[in-house]
């Protein structure tokens, strides 16, 4: 019988069908396998299911010639005290229609639980984690530093308020599912790691690794001040390696920018991690994305702004912009107004004289230019870029001259307008101009899916001299990069986890 549920995942396809499927699933290559030796499997009637061979692998429980997809179904652990010497436990898995249980000793059941927790939805977050500190906030979620009670490990949790997601609920849920689905595929040292998901009546809890080093640019500005080309080379290599991994899983990140490049450890600046998959999606050859036109102005690839079909090379372009910033100390996309920055970004207008004038190797300049080629068909791919001669030449051929980020303050006095669009789970789905409370102007909403960049620029309500910054910034402990790097305007802001 169908069970009534207010879960954010109740409408997910895996909750809407029978649990058991015939045959064998397609397993992700290289995934770990855990055999259910000595464990019992029971159906919803508490009857034992007879089997010859059973195991969990990837997101599946496989029993002889049947399997269950565990993705986003509910998992709950129960302890049964039998005697002072031995305790038994069972895991209950259920969707809207059916359930099954895995029954055995506590250590055995705990092993299965630890494996399945990445793919399932659990409850009782507060029984498993202790909240230590608020470290970020946004319009739909707050980010906390937390301690796992059992092993005392420190993580970060992004806690979503389900009530605030009620507006555009279907789209918000799909966005959340997609972000979680993509993050579950990621197991790379330079990509943020998802650990588990919890849910209760009013909140969804997304547990990830705590990245202790902070944003890349903040680290350089506050502590290093100056650096050299060899460091840039390490950073770009590591991020390219991560982009290749992401591409192998048919995913486009679409929001590579300094805020989403976080240091895993504050003592190792080359140990960089790509964070925030809120705008990521699976590559669609025909461009049928949940959110098609998205990214951060000044870093987004021109083909996205031009409303063209695009592929994995949008991430290479965005990384090229980051590389340009690190090598020259200045933003690649500049302008005297928001309107000019938007136009320059749309048509890929970059002053390469700034790059040429830098005292760095010709190999570094060559790779950066190839990553920033306007025509995506001619732009270098991540796989080819990582084989570039810049990564192969000896260190003594790399310039040891110091590089530095040029700090440029922005004047935010007077009227404050905000430019943002289609940001899943954080702000409204539109390109919008909102005045601050001191000015009597109504809000203008422009749907970026229905209007071209030229129509937006030509709108009589678009002000070219507005100061652009975040409406609700989630970085609490330090000022945003938007106030430090000239002309870093946000087309879409999906905040980084700490």
C-alpha positions as CSV (number, residue, x, y, z in Angstrom):
1,X,0.0,0.0,0.0
2,X,1.2,3.5,-0.8
3,X,2.4,5.4,2.2
4,X,1.7,9.1,2.6
5,X,5.0,11.1,2.8
6,X,6.1,14.7,3.0
7,X,9.6,13.7,2.0
8,X,11.5,15.8,-0.6
9,X,12.3,12.5,-2.3
10,X,8.8,10.9,-2.3
11,X,8.2,11.9,-5.9
12,X,11.5,10.4,-7.1
13,X,11.1,7.6,-9.6
14,X,12.8,5.1,-7.3
15,X,10.1,5.8,-4.6
16,X,7.2,5.4,-7.1
17,X,7.8,1.8,-8.3
18,X,8.2,-1.7,-6.9
19,X,11.6,-2.3,-5.2
20,X,12.6,-5.5,-7.0
21,X,13.8,-5.6,-10.6
22,X,14.7,-8.7,-12.6
23,X,18.2,-9.2,-14.1
24,X,21.4,-7.3,-13.3
25,X,22.0,-3.6,-13.1
26,X,24.7,-1.6,-14.8
27,X,27.4,-1.2,-12.2
28,X,29.8,1.7,-12.1
29,X,33.3,0.5,-13.1
30,X,35.6,-0.1,-10.1
31,X,33.0,0.2,-7.4
32,X,33.5,-1.7,-4.2
33,X,31.5,-4.9,-3.5
34,X,30.3,-6.0,0.0
35,X,29.0,-9.6,0.2
36,X,26.1,-10.3,2.6
37,X,27.7,-13.3,4.3
38,X,25.7,-14.6,7.3
39,X,23.0,-12.0,6.9
40,X,19.3,-12.6,6.3
41,X,17.0,-10.6,3.9
42,X,13.3,-10.3,4.9
43,X,10.4,-9.0,2.9
44,X,7.6,-6.7,4.1
45,X,5.9,-9.7,5.7
46,X,9.0,-10.5,7.8
47,X,9.5,-13.7,5.8
48,X,13.1,-14.7,4.9
49,X,14.1,-14.4,1.3
50,X,16.0,-17.5,0.2
51,X,19.1,-16.8,-2.0
52,X,22.4,-18.3,-3.1
53,X,24.4,-15.1,-3.4
54,X,23.8,-11.5,-2.4
55,X,25.9,-8.4,-2.3
56,X,25.7,-4.6,-2.4
57,X,27.7,-2.8,-5.1
58,X,27.5,0.8,-6.3
59,X,23.9,1.8,-5.5
60,X,22.4,-1.7,-5.8
61,X,21.5,-4.6,-3.7
62,X,21.8,-7.7,-5.9
63,X,20.2,-11.0,-4.9
64,X,20.8,-13.9,-7.3
65,X,19.1,-12.6,-10.5
66,X,17.2,-9.7,-9.0
67,X,18.2,-6.3,-7.7
68,X,17.1,-3.2,-5.9
69,X,18.2,0.3,-6.7
70,X,18.9,1.9,-3.3
71,X,19.0,5.5,-4.6
72,X,17.0,7.9,-2.5
73,X,15.0,5.2,-0.7
74,X,14.7,5.4,3.1
75,X,17.1,3.5,5.3
76,X,16.8,3.1,9.0
77,X,18.8,1.0,11.5
78,X,17.2,-0.8,14.5
79,X,19.1,-2.5,17.4
80,X,17.6,-5.6,19.0
81,X,19.1,-6.6,22.4
82,X,19.1,-10.4,22.8
83,X,21.5,-10.9,25.6
84,X,24.3,-9.2,27.5
85,X,26.8,-10.9,25.2
86,X,25.3,-10.4,21.8
87,X,23.0,-7.9,20.0
88,X,21.3,-8.1,16.7
89,X,20.3,-5.4,14.3
90,X,18.5,-4.9,11.1
91,X,18.4,-2.2,8.4
92,X,15.0,-1.3,7.0
93,X,14.8,0.0,3.4
94,X,11.5,1.3,2.0
95,X,9.9,3.4,-0.7
96,X,6.3,4.6,-1.0
97,X,5.0,1.0,-1.8
98,X,7.3,-1.6,-0.3
99,X,10.1,-2.4,2.1
100,X,12.7,-5.1,2.9
101,X,15.1,-5.7,5.8
102,X,18.7,-6.9,6.2
103,X,19.1,-8.7,9.5
104,X,22.2,-9.9,11.3
105,X,24.9,-9.0,13.9
106,X,25.5,-5.4,14.8
107,X,29.0,-5.3,13.2
108,X,27.7,-6.9,10.0
109,X,24.7,-4.6,9.7
110,X,26.8,-1.6,10.5
111,X,29.1,-2.4,7.6
112,X,26.2,-2.6,5.2
113,X,24.8,0.6,6.6
114,X,28.2,2.4,6.1
115,X,28.2,1.3,2.5
116,X,24.6,2.2,1.7
117,X,24.5,5.5,3.5
118,X,25.9,7.4,0.4
119,X,22.9,6.4,-1.7
120,X,20.0,6.3,0.7
121,X,18.1,8.8,2.8
122,X,18.4,8.4,6.6
123,X,16.6,10.0,9.6
124,X,17.7,10.9,13.1
125,X,20.4,13.4,12.1
126,X,20.6,14.9,15.6
127,X,21.3,11.4,17.1
128,X,24.3,11.0,14.9
129,X,25.8,14.5,14.6
130,X,26.6,17.4,17.0
131,X,26.3,20.9,15.5
132,X,29.4,23.0,16.4
133,X,29.2,26.2,14.5
134,X,27.3,28.1,11.8
135,X,29.7,28.8,8.9
136,X,27.4,29.8,6.1
137,X,23.8,30.7,5.1
138,X,21.6,31.3,2.1
139,X,18.0,31.8,1.3
140,X,17.1,28.1,1.5
141,X,19.9,26.6,3.6
142,X,22.4,27.0,6.3
143,X,25.9,25.4,6.5
144,X,27.3,24.2,9.8
145,X,30.4,22.6,11.0
146,X,29.4,19.3,12.7
147,X,31.0,16.4,14.6
148,X,30.0,12.9,14.0
149,X,29.2,11.5,17.5
150,X,30.3,7.9,16.8
151,X,33.8,8.5,15.5
152,X,34.3,12.2,16.4
153,X,35.1,13.1,12.8
154,X,34.5,16.7,11.7
155,X,32.3,17.4,8.6
156,X,30.2,20.1,7.1
157,X,26.4,19.9,6.7
158,X,24.2,22.0,4.4
159,X,20.7,22.0,6.0
160,X,17.8,22.8,3.6
161,X,14.6,24.2,4.9
162,X,11.8,22.3,3.1
163,X,9.2,24.9,3.8
164,X,11.2,27.5,1.9
165,X,11.4,25.1,-1.0
166,X,7.6,24.9,-1.4
167,X,7.5,27.6,-4.1
168,X,8.5,26.0,-7.4
169,X,8.6,22.8,-5.4
170,X,8.8,20.4,-8.3
171,X,11.8,22.2,-9.9
172,X,13.5,22.7,-6.5
173,X,13.2,19.0,-5.8
174,X,14.5,18.0,-9.2
175,X,17.5,20.3,-8.7
176,X,18.2,18.8,-5.3
177,X,18.0,15.3,-6.6
178,X,20.3,16.1,-9.5
179,X,22.9,17.8,-7.3
180,X,22.9,14.8,-4.9
181,X,23.0,12.3,-7.8
182,X,26.0,14.0,-9.4
183,X,27.9,14.3,-6.1
184,X,27.4,10.6,-5.4
185,X,29.4,9.9,-8.5
186,X,32.3,11.9,-7.4
187,X,35.2,10.1,-5.7
188,X,38.3,12.2,-6.6
189,X,40.9,13.8,-4.3
190,X,40.3,17.2,-6.0
191,X,36.5,17.1,-5.8
192,X,34.4,17.7,-2.7
193,X,33.1,14.4,-1.2
194,X,29.5,13.7,-0.3
195,X,29.1,11.5,2.7
196,X,25.4,10.9,3.5
197,X,21.9,12.4,3.4
198,X,19.4,12.8,6.3
199,X,15.9,14.1,6.2
200,X,13.2,14.8,8.8
201,X,9.8,16.5,8.6
202,X,11.1,20.0,7.9
203,X,14.8,19.7,6.8
204,X,17.2,17.9,4.5
205,X,20.8,17.4,5.7
206,X,23.6,17.0,3.2
207,X,26.8,15.9,4.8
208,X,30.1,16.6,3.0
209,X,33.8,16.9,3.9
210,X,34.8,20.0,5.7
211,X,37.3,21.9,3.6
212,X,39.5,23.7,6.1
213,X,41.7,25.9,3.9
214,X,39.1,28.4,2.6
215,X,38.9,30.0,-0.8
216,X,41.9,29.9,-3.1
217,X,42.1,33.7,-3.7
218,X,41.4,34.5,-0.1
219,X,44.4,32.3,0.9
220,X,46.6,34.0,-1.6
221,X,45.5,37.5,-0.6
222,X,45.5,37.1,3.2
223,X,48.6,34.9,3.7
224,X,50.7,34.3,0.7
225,X,50.5,37.8,-0.9
226,X,52.9,36.7,-3.6
227,X,53.4,33.4,-5.4
228,X,55.1,32.1,-8.6
229,X,54.2,30.3,-11.8
230,X,55.1,26.9,-10.5
231,X,52.2,27.1,-8.0
232,X,49.8,28.2,-10.7
233,X,51.0,25.2,-12.7
234,X,50.2,22.8,-9.8
235,X,46.8,24.3,-9.3
236,X,45.7,24.2,-12.9
237,X,47.0,20.6,-13.4
238,X,45.0,19.4,-10.3
239,X,41.8,21.1,-11.5
240,X,42.2,19.8,-15.0
241,X,42.6,16.3,-13.6
242,X,39.4,16.8,-11.7
243,X,37.6,18.1,-14.8
244,X,38.6,15.0,-16.8
245,X,37.2,12.8,-14.0
246,X,33.9,14.8,-14.0
247,X,33.7,14.5,-17.8
248,X,34.2,10.7,-17.6
249,X,31.0,10.7,-15.6
250,X,29.2,12.7,-18.3
251,X,28.9,15.7,-16.1
252,X,29.4,19.4,-16.7
253,X,30.1,21.6,-13.7
254,X,29.2,25.0,-15.2
255,X,30.3,27.1,-12.3
256,X,34.1,26.9,-12.2
257,X,35.3,30.1,-10.5
258,X,37.5,31.2,-7.5
259,X,34.8,30.8,-4.9
260,X,34.3,27.2,-5.9
261,X,38.0,26.3,-5.7
262,X,38.5,25.5,-2.0
263,X,41.7,24.4,-0.2
264,X,41.4,21.1,1.6
265,X,44.1,22.0,4.1
266,X,45.3,25.5,4.9
267,X,48.9,24.3,5.0
268,X,48.9,23.0,1.4
269,X,47.7,25.5,-1.2
270,X,48.1,23.1,-4.1
271,X,45.6,20.7,-2.5
272,X,42.7,22.3,-4.2
273,X,39.1,20.9,-4.4
274,X,36.3,21.7,-6.8
275,X,33.1,22.4,-4.7
276,X,29.5,23.3,-5.3
277,X,27.7,21.1,-7.9
278,X,24.5,23.1,-7.6
279,X,24.6,24.2,-11.3
280,X,26.1,20.9,-12.6
281,X,24.2,18.6,-14.9
282,X,24.6,15.6,-17.1
283,X,25.7,16.5,-20.6
284,X,22.8,16.7,-23.0
285,X,23.7,16.6,-26.7
286,X,20.5,18.5,-27.6
287,X,20.9,21.0,-24.7
288,X,17.9,19.9,-22.7
289,X,19.0,20.9,-19.3
290,X,16.9,21.7,-16.2
291,X,18.8,25.0,-16.1
292,X,20.4,25.9,-19.4
293,X,21.7,29.5,-19.1
294,X,23.7,29.6,-15.9
295,X,27.1,30.4,-14.6
296,X,28.9,33.4,-13.1
297,X,29.3,36.5,-15.1
298,X,33.0,37.1,-15.9
299,X,33.7,33.3,-15.8
300,X,30.9,31.7,-17.8
301,X,31.7,30.5,-21.3
302,X,30.5,32.7,-24.1
303,X,28.5,30.0,-25.8
304,X,26.2,29.7,-22.8
305,X,25.5,33.5,-22.9
306,X,25.0,33.3,-26.7
307,X,22.4,30.5,-26.1
308,X,24.3,28.0,-28.2
309,X,24.6,24.3,-27.7
310,X,27.6,23.6,-25.5
311,X,29.6,20.8,-24.0
312,X,32.3,20.0,-21.5
313,X,34.6,22.7,-22.8
314,X,32.6,25.4,-20.9
315,X,34.4,24.3,-17.8
316,X,37.8,24.6,-19.7
317,X,36.9,28.2,-20.6
318,X,36.0,29.0,-17.0
319,X,39.2,27.5,-15.7
320,X,41.1,29.5,-18.4
321,X,39.6,32.7,-16.9
322,X,40.8,31.6,-13.4
323,X,44.3,30.8,-14.9
324,X,44.4,34.3,-16.5
325,X,43.5,35.8,-13.1
326,X,46.3,33.9,-11.4
327,X,48.9,34.7,-14.0
328,X,48.1,38.4,-14.5
329,X,46.5,39.3,-11.2
330,X,43.6,40.8,-13.1
331,X,40.2,39.7,-14.3
332,X,40.1,38.5,-17.9
333,X,36.7,40.0,-18.6
334,X,36.5,43.6,-17.7
335,X,34.4,46.7,-18.4
336,X,33.4,50.1,-17.1
337,X,29.9,49.0,-16.4
338,X,27.9,45.8,-15.9
339,X,26.5,46.2,-19.4
340,X,30.1,46.3,-20.8
341,X,31.2,43.3,-18.8
342,X,28.2,41.3,-19.9
343,X,28.9,42.2,-23.6
344,X,32.6,41.4,-23.3
345,X,31.9,38.1,-21.6
346,X,29.3,37.2,-24.3
347,X,31.7,37.8,-27.1
348,X,34.9,36.7,-25.4
349,X,36.6,40.1,-25.5
350,X,39.8,39.7,-23.5
351,X,42.9,42.0,-23.4
352,X,45.7,39.5,-24.1
353,X,48.3,42.2,-23.9
354,X,48.1,41.8,-20.1
355,X,49.0,38.2,-20.5
356,X,51.8,38.8,-23.0
357,X,53.3,41.4,-20.7
358,X,53.6,39.0,-17.8
359,X,57.1,37.6,-17.0
360,X,56.0,34.0,-17.3
361,X,56.9,31.1,-19.6
362,X,55.6,31.1,-23.2
363,X,54.1,27.7,-22.5
364,X,51.9,29.1,-19.8
365,X,50.7,31.9,-22.1
366,X,50.0,29.4,-24.9
367,X,47.9,27.1,-22.7
368,X,45.9,30.0,-21.3
369,X,45.1,31.3,-24.7
370,X,44.0,27.9,-26.0
371,X,41.7,27.4,-23.0
372,X,40.1,30.8,-23.8
373,X,39.5,30.4,-27.5
374,X,36.1,31.8,-28.3
375,X,35.1,29.0,-30.8
376,X,34.4,26.0,-28.6
377,X,35.1,23.6,-31.5
378,X,38.7,25.0,-31.6
379,X,39.1,25.3,-27.9
380,X,41.4,22.8,-26.2
381,X,39.8,20.0,-24.2
382,X,40.7,19.1,-20.7
383,X,42.3,15.8,-21.9
384,X,44.6,17.6,-24.3
385,X,45.3,20.5,-22.0
386,X,46.7,18.3,-19.3
387,X,49.2,17.0,-21.9
388,X,50.4,20.5,-22.7
389,X,54.2,21.1,-22.7
390,X,53.7,23.5,-19.8
391,X,53.2,20.6,-17.5
392,X,56.3,18.8,-18.8
393,X,59.0,21.4,-18.8
394,X,61.6,21.4,-16.0
395,X,61.1,23.7,-13.1
396,X,64.2,25.7,-14.0
397,X,62.4,26.7,-17.2
398,X,59.5,28.0,-15.2
399,X,59.6,31.7,-14.2
400,X,60.4,32.2,-10.6
401,X,59.3,35.8,-10.7
402,X,56.6,36.7,-8.2
403,X,53.0,37.1,-9.1
404,X,50.3,38.9,-7.2
405,X,46.5,39.4,-7.2
406,X,45.7,43.1,-7.6
407,X,43.2,44.2,-5.0
408,X,40.6,46.5,-6.5
409,X,37.9,47.9,-4.2
410,X,34.4,48.6,-5.5
411,X,32.4,51.6,-4.6
412,X,29.0,50.3,-3.4
413,X,27.6,53.6,-2.3
414,X,24.2,54.9,-3.5
415,X,21.7,52.7,-5.3
416,X,22.5,49.0,-5.0
417,X,21.1,46.7,-7.7
418,X,21.4,42.9,-7.8
419,X,21.8,40.8,-10.9
420,X,21.1,37.2,-10.5
421,X,19.2,34.4,-12.3
422,X,17.9,30.8,-12.2
423,X,19.8,29.6,-9.1
424,X,18.6,26.3,-7.8
425,X,17.5,26.3,-4.2
426,X,19.0,29.7,-3.3
427,X,17.3,32.5,-5.2
428,X,14.3,33.0,-7.6
429,X,14.6,31.6,-11.1
430,X,15.1,34.8,-13.1
431,X,17.4,37.6,-14.1
432,X,16.2,40.4,-11.8
433,X,17.0,43.9,-10.8
434,X,16.1,44.7,-7.2
435,X,16.8,48.1,-5.6
436,X,17.9,48.5,-2.1
437,X,15.5,49.6,0.6
438,X,16.5,53.3,0.3
439,X,15.2,53.6,-3.2
440,X,11.6,53.4,-4.3
441,X,11.8,51.1,-7.4
442,X,9.8,48.0,-8.2
443,X,11.5,44.7,-8.9
444,X,12.0,43.8,-12.6
445,X,12.0,40.1,-13.4
446,X,13.4,38.8,-16.7
447,X,13.3,35.1,-17.6
448,X,16.7,34.3,-19.1
449,X,15.3,31.2,-20.8
450,X,12.9,33.3,-22.8
451,X,15.0,36.4,-23.6
452,X,18.4,36.9,-25.2
453,X,21.3,38.8,-23.8
454,X,20.8,41.6,-26.3
455,X,17.1,42.0,-25.2
456,X,18.3,42.2,-21.6
457,X,21.0,44.8,-22.4
458,X,18.5,46.9,-24.5
459,X,15.9,46.9,-21.8
460,X,15.2,50.4,-20.6
461,X,15.1,49.1,-17.1
462,X,18.7,47.8,-17.2
463,X,21.0,50.2,-15.6
464,X,24.6,50.1,-16.8
465,X,26.1,51.9,-13.8
466,X,24.8,49.6,-11.1
467,X,26.9,48.0,-8.5
468,X,26.5,44.3,-8.6
469,X,27.0,42.0,-5.6
470,X,25.3,39.2,-3.7
471,X,21.9,39.5,-2.2
472,X,22.4,36.8,0.4
473,X,26.1,35.8,0.7
474,X,26.7,32.6,2.6
475,X,30.4,33.2,3.4
476,X,30.2,34.6,6.9
477,X,33.7,34.9,8.1
478,X,35.4,36.7,5.2
479,X,34.4,39.3,2.6
480,X,33.4,38.0,-0.8
481,X,35.7,37.9,-3.8
482,X,33.3,40.2,-5.5
483,X,34.6,43.0,-3.4
484,X,38.2,42.2,-4.1
485,X,38.5,41.3,-7.8
486,X,37.5,43.9,-10.3
487,X,34.3,43.3,-12.3
488,X,33.5,39.9,-10.8
489,X,29.7,40.1,-11.4
490,X,27.4,37.2,-10.7
491,X,25.0,35.9,-13.3
492,X,24.2,33.0,-11.0
493,X,25.3,32.4,-7.4
494,X,25.2,28.9,-6.1
495,X,27.3,29.1,-2.9
496,X,30.3,27.0,-2.0
497,X,30.3,24.7,0.8
498,X,33.0,25.4,3.4
